[in-house]
Amino acid sequence: MTSSDESAEDRLIARYFRPLAREAGAFALADDAAALTPPPGCDLVLTTDGVIAGVHFFPDDPPQDVARKALRMNLSDLAAKGAKPLGFLLAVALTKETDEAWLSAFARGLDEDAQRYGCPLLGGDTDRTPGPLSVSITAFGVVPHGGMVRRATARAGDRIVVTGTIGDAALGVKLRGDASLGANWRLSPSMQAHLLQRYLLPQPRTALAQAIQHNASASIDVSDGLAGDLAKLCRASALAAEIDAERVPLSEPARTALAAEPALIETLLTGGDDYEVVLTLSPDKLAAFSAAAQAVGIAITEIGRTQIGEGARFLKDGKPLTFTRLSYSHF
Amino acid sequence: MTSSDESAEDRLIARYFRPLAREAGAFALADDAAALTPPPGCDLVLTTDGVIAGVHFFPDDPPQDVARKALRMNLSDLAAKGAKPLGFLLAVALTKETDEAWLSAFARGLDEDAQRYGCPLLGGDTDRTPGPLSVSITAFGVVPHGGMVRRATARAGDRIVVTGTIGDAALGVKLRGDASLGANWRLSPSMQAHLLQRYLLPQPRTALAQAIQHNASASIDVSDGLAGDLAKLCRASALAAEIDAERVPLSEPARTALAAEPALIETLLTGGDDYEVVLTLSPDKLAAFSAAAQAVGIAITEIGRTQIGEGARFLKDGKPLTFTRLSYSHF
């Protein structure tokens, strides 16, 4: 049998994904598995996260951004844990309708971000599904042995710091569903574009991973809403947190929308898809961490502190805010 | 906010999957990521494979077996690469209909095999999907540095050896779809049960991984049919293979069915889901490998040899068999 014995799946992988697999250990995606030589004296940090069409993204989102979002969600987890990316595996379930143009753009977006963040494709699995298209990524990062920054290790009296701005993506997805909200919220077209883009494409804080690893006592990726994710960190660390709601960093579009509709404070603080990092650190580490953040051009904001007790309280004018629910959940 | 702030997803994970996460680096599934300390001087072997309801398994398959099959598919890849299992990540997309009984049985099956094969749960991701239930597993194994057994490294004149028996699962899935075939193939009820079980639950050759690592020049997991997978090994190694079709090891039920319907030879040699290993080794390694296989109670059979040229030829009475296609593909 010297006839062509490559399956449609083999051909698809060869055409769209093999060009991305430049690492020696990926074996050009022509083996059962990949090989990874871990740096000596280090731990690997392992995370898996994925997206399903119609659940985590809109079916008409640009395929390159679907790929980039799926990878960036995992990169955000690695950054929060203080880990430098090493590579990733891709499991993709395609539908009958997935065409060459979609795949080509998807692979291009994936490659662009794999190179941008130094996180190469090592291997994967491709299937057809009768359900919605889904993309599941498993990413690997590296920290010094024992050095993964955990949720459970905050100490009372730590400062609480958050990267970037909070709530943009939660407004963005609302706008995506109902464009008339833009006028209600008194947003200029460019403000609306900013919020839509923040939903479409997270900005993982990979450039801060090393500074987080050096300075944070505890850390969590903000993907399900600041309030809920901070509550998880507090629960894991058996501590309370007191947050000054006025200090939570908001973009200009978010501040504009909040001024027009003050009830949006709940959306901002409990909506998902921020892909920022909230971390705790000892007060004496704050200067070093600020300098490191400034050096890589990522804004950080001190929003509160940890204390003995339980629960994360957001205070406004000295009074605790109450929310219907703490987290956005696709579940 | 000291009210309950755990999501439905958190509760589900805590209830069904946390009991499985006994490894320290799993952090009781209560962190963004897992940590893995690789053994010094080793490479990690990384693989990902999954199952989708209605594509890779029947929706009414026992949930414990769905879990075990998903894990075992990955363990089979690790075994073929000569890697000892270290752990795995689980990504599961559940439907609205997935109930507590299903989840409980699924987690029980997963735990049973994780313990049986020494491959603990390290972390995961849980989602809801409007499509069919799917399970994607990423497994990690370990080999000495540079020691992953590849597809591309067979040498001319190597012996070709296969584990277990070939074709049972391909008959099993046909029987599963049409029970009347059992009578056509003159199979006793226990023979039918054997084939059905071989489809339902692969037997990964984990116990042979070390002997494969020590002795094989090249190796591939037989999951898409012996003919197609051997063709992949040949193509990767730029060699030909000549197989004596009469020597391909068949179970008694498979031999019985083949006697009743000789055309089944194609199903046996090109059907999928064997989860055996086909490997090449230098003739001087055969005795050591046989002894190692005997020591762990896994049957191995020499079926042919590699030679200069291209393509994998199956010979019967000295004449090459021709097949409509080499591999089963869900794609």
Chai-1 contact restraints between the chains, C-beta under 6 A:
chainA,res_idxA,chainB,res_idxB,connection_type,confidence,min_distance_angstrom,max_distance_angstrom,comment,restraint_id
A,M1,B,G311,contact,1.0,0.0,6.0,A-B,restraint_1
A,T2,B,E310,contact,1.0,0.0,6.0,A-B,restraint_2
A,T2,B,G311,contact,1.0,0.0,6.0,A-B,restraint_3
A,D5,B,A231,contact,1.0,0.0,6.0,A-B,restraint_4
A,D5,B,L326,contact,1.0,0.0,6.0,A-B,restraint_5
A,S7,B,S327,contact,1.0,0.0,6.0,A-B,restraint_6
A,S7,B,S329,contact,1.0,0.0,6.0,A-B,restraint_7
A,A8,B,F331,contact,1.0,0.0,6.0,A-B,restraint_8
A,E9,B,F331,contact,1.0,0.0,6.0,A-B,restraint_9
A,A30,B,A236,contact,1.0,0.0,6.0,A-B,restraint_10
A,D31,B,R150,contact,1.0,0.0,6.0,A-B,restraint_11
A,D31,B,R151,contact,1.0,0.0,6.0,A-B,restraint_12
A,D32,B,D77,contact,1.0,0.0,6.0,A-B,restraint_13
A,D32,B,A80,contact,1.0,0.0,6.0,A-B,restraint_14
A,D32,B,K81,contact,1.0,0.0,6.0,A-B,restraint_15
A,D32,B,D221,contact,1.0,0.0,6.0,A-B,restraint_16
A,A33,B,V45,contact,1.0,0.0,6.0,A-B,restraint_17
A,A33,B,L46,contact,1.0,0.0,6.0,A-B,restraint_18
A,A33,B,T47,contact,1.0,0.0,6.0,A-B,restraint_19
A,A33,B,D77,contact,1.0,0.0,6.0,A-B,restraint_20
A,A33,B,K81,contact,1.0,0.0,6.0,A-B,restraint_21
A,A34,B,L46,contact,1.0,0.0,6.0,A-B,restraint_22
A,A35,B,D43,contact,1.0,0.0,6.0,A-B,restraint_23
A,A35,B,V45,contact,1.0,0.0,6.0,A-B,restraint_24
A,A35,B,M148,contact,1.0,0.0,6.0,A-B,restraint_25
A,L36,B,L44,contact,1.0,0.0,6.0,A-B,restraint_26
A,L36,B,L46,contact,1.0,0.0,6.0,A-B,restraint_27
A,T37,B,D43,contact,1.0,0.0,6.0,A-B,restraint_28
A,P38,B,P38,contact,1.0,0.0,6.0,A-B,restraint_29
A,D43,B,A35,contact,1.0,0.0,6.0,A-B,restraint_30
A,D43,B,T37,contact,1.0,0.0,6.0,A-B,restraint_31
A,L44,B,L36,contact,1.0,0.0,6.0,A-B,restraint_32
A,V45,B,A33,contact,1.0,0.0,6.0,A-B,restraint_33
A,V45,B,A35,contact,1.0,0.0,6.0,A-B,restraint_34
A,L46,B,A33,contact,1.0,0.0,6.0,A-B,restraint_35
A,L46,B,A34,contact,1.0,0.0,6.0,A-B,restraint_36
A,L46,B,L36,contact,1.0,0.0,6.0,A-B,restraint_37
A,L46,B,L89,contact,1.0,0.0,6.0,A-B,restraint_38
A,T47,B,A33,contact,1.0,0.0,6.0,A-B,restraint_39
A,T48,B,L89,contact,1.0,0.0,6.0,A-B,restraint_40
A,T48,B,A91,contact,1.0,0.0,6.0,A-B,restraint_41
A,T48,B,D125,contact,1.0,0.0,6.0,A-B,restraint_42
A,D49,B,D125,contact,1.0,0.0,6.0,A-B,restraint_43
A,G50,B,A91,contact,1.0,0.0,6.0,A-B,restraint_44
A,I52,B,T129,contact,1.0,0.0,6.0,A-B,restraint_45
A,D77,B,D32,contact,1.0,0.0,6.0,A-B,restraint_46
A,D77,B,A33,contact,1.0,0.0,6.0,A-B,restraint_47
A,A80,B,D32,contact,1.0,0.0,6.0,A-B,restraint_48
A,K81,B,D32,contact,1.0,0.0,6.0,A-B,restraint_49
A,K81,B,A33,contact,1.0,0.0,6.0,A-B,restraint_50
A,L89,B,L46,contact,1.0,0.0,6.0,A-B,restraint_51
A,L89,B,T48,contact,1.0,0.0,6.0,A-B,restraint_52
A,L89,B,T138,contact,1.0,0.0,6.0,A-B,restraint_53
A,A91,B,T48,contact,1.0,0.0,6.0,A-B,restraint_54
A,A91,B,G50,contact,1.0,0.0,6.0,A-B,restraint_55
A,A91,B,S136,contact,1.0,0.0,6.0,A-B,restraint_56
A,D125,B,T48,contact,1.0,0.0,6.0,A-B,restraint_57
A,D125,B,D49,contact,1.0,0.0,6.0,A-B,restraint_58
A,R128,B,F331,contact,1.0,0.0,6.0,A-B,restraint_59
A,T129,B,I52,contact,1.0,0.0,6.0,A-B,restraint_60
A,G131,B,G131,contact,1.0,0.0,6.0,A-B,restraint_61
A,G131,B,P132,contact,1.0,0.0,6.0,A-B,restraint_62
A,P132,B,G131,contact,1.0,0.0,6.0,A-B,restraint_63
A,S136,B,A91,contact,1.0,0.0,6.0,A-B,restraint_64
A,S136,B,S136,contact,1.0,0.0,6.0,A-B,restraint_65
A,T138,B,L89,contact,1.0,0.0,6.0,A-B,restraint_66
A,T138,B,T138,contact,1.0,0.0,6.0,A-B,restraint_67
A,M148,B,A35,contact,1.0,0.0,6.0,A-B,restraint_68
A,R150,B,D31,contact,1.0,0.0,6.0,A-B,restraint_69
A,R151,B,D31,contact,1.0,0.0,6.0,A-B,restraint_70
A,D221,B,D32,contact,1.0,0.0,6.0,A-B,restraint_71
A,G228,B,D5,contact,1.0,0.0,6.0,A-B,restraint_72
A,A231,B,D5,contact,1.0,0.0,6.0,A-B,restraint_73
A,A236,B,A30,contact,1.0,0.0,6.0,A-B,restraint_74
A,E310,B,T2,contact,1.0,0.0,6.0,A-B,restraint_75
A,G311,B,M1,contact,1.0,0.0,6.0,A-B,restraint_76
A,G311,B,T2,contact,1.0,0.0,6.0,A-B,restraint_77
A,L326,B,D5,contact,1.0,0.0,6.0,A-B,restraint_78
A,S327,B,S7,contact,1.0,0.0,6.0,A-B,restraint_79
A,S329,B,S7,contact,1.0,0.0,6.0,A-B,restraint_80
A,F331,B,A8,contact,1.0,0.0,6.0,A-B,restraint_81
A,F331,B,E9,contact,1.0,0.0,6.0,A-B,restraint_82
A,F331,B,R128,contact,1.0,0.0,6.0,A-B,restraint_83
